[in-house]
């Protein structure tokens, strides 16, 4: 398992920030060769500047994934929180604690953005992530099969597409 947080200098021009993010992500994608990419779905907030920055960075991720033929799963923050904690309004501490439990880590990943990224990856894997469900679930990973079985036994409505 590998997790890192790619950051950029807020004082740099936006095009340089996006180039730096793209360069670092391209290196990581080429080194780790994932089967899929999970991305937080941008949603409207009160702070338009934050939404725009997130949307621009998301566009970089989408382009990099598409250029490598990777599928992209997009999940809302509340969907991720519900998947990892069972509660769509969980706070960062609760998400981090559950990420550590699910991944059997000795401590919560730091910074909080790293724990959030891992929660997003877990949500994506559990909810239909890299392999789309095939006939009879043959293409599901063990985690996906366990998630589906838990949903079925609880009578819960499946939230993933």
N, C-alpha and C positions, 0 to 999 in steps of 0.2 A: 504494500500500500504506500502511496505517495500523496502528499497534499502540500501545496504551497499557495501563498497568496501573492499575486502579481499586483504591484502597486505602481503608481506613476506620480510624478511631482505635480501637485496642483498649480504650481506657478508656471508650468510650461504651457505653450500653446496647445490647444486641443488636438491638432493634427499630430504633434510630436508625442503627446500622451498616448494617442491611439496607436501610433507606429510602435512605440515601446511595448505596449500591451500585446500587439500582434506579433512582434518579434519574439517575446518571451513565450507566448502561448504556442507559437509555431515550433519552437525548440522542444517544449514539453510534449506536444502531440507527436512530433517525430521521434522523440526518445522513448515515450511510453506506449505509443501506438494503441490507443484505446479503441474499443469496438463501437462506442457511441459517445455522445456528448450530452450532458444534462445542463440545462440553462434555466435560470430563474426568469419566469415570465414577467416582463415589465408591466407595472400597473400604475394607474394614475395616483399621484400623491399630491399633497399641497405644494410641495417644492418642485416646480417645473424644471429648475436647473438640475436637480438630482435625477429626475426622470429622463431628461435629455442625455445626460452623461451615461446613465445606465443603458439607455437604448443604443447609444453610439458604441459602447463597449460590447453590447450584445451583438450588434451588427458585425463587429470584428470576429467574434467567436463563431457566428453563423457562417461567415465567409470562409474562415479557416476550416471548419468542419466540412462544409460542402466541397471545398477544394480537395479534400482527402477522402471523399465519398462516405463520410460518417453521417449516420442518422442523428438527429437532434431531438431530444425530448424536452419540452418546456413545461415547467411546473410553477404554480403560484406559491408565494411564501406560505399561505395558509394550508395549501395541499401538502407541502413539505413538512410543516409542523404537525399536521394531523397524521401523516404517515409515520413519522419518527416518534411522536409522543402520544398520539391518540387524541390530541386536542389542537385545533386549528389556530388558537390564540396563545399558544405556549410562548414563554419568554425565552431569551437567548440561553439563560442558565439551564432551563429544562431541556432545550434542544441539545446543548452541549453534553449534558449528563447522559441523555439517551444515546447520543452518538457514541460516547465512550463505552456504554454498556453493550450496545449492539456490536461494536467492533472489538470488544474485549480489550480496551485500552486501559492503562493504569491511571490516566488522567485525561481531562477534557482537552481536546486539541486547542492550541492557541496560535494565533489570535482567534477571536470569535468568528471571523470570516472563514477561517479554515474549518471550524466545526460546522458552520452553515453550508460550506461546499460539500463536506462529507455527508451531511443530512440530505442535501439535494441528490447526491449520487446514490445514496441508500434508497431514497424515495423512487428514483428513476428505475433502479434495479428491481425493487419490490413491485412496482406498479406497471410493469410491462417493458422495462428498459432494455438493453440492447436488442434482444431478439423479440420480434413481434410474436404474439401467441399464434401457434400453428394449430392444425387440426388435432384435437385431443390434448393440446398443451405440450406436444412433443418437443417444441423448441424452447420451452421455458427453462430458465435456470433453476437450481434448487431453491434459491431465495424466492423467486417468483412463484414457484409451486407452493411453497410454504405460505406465502402471502395470500394466494388465491384460496388455499385450503382454510386458512384462518378466517377470511372474509366469508366463505361459504358456510362454515360452521357457526359463525356468529349471526348469520342472516343479514349481514351488512350489504348494502348496495355498492357495487364496484364503482370506484370513483375515476379510475383511469379510462382513457378512450378505448 
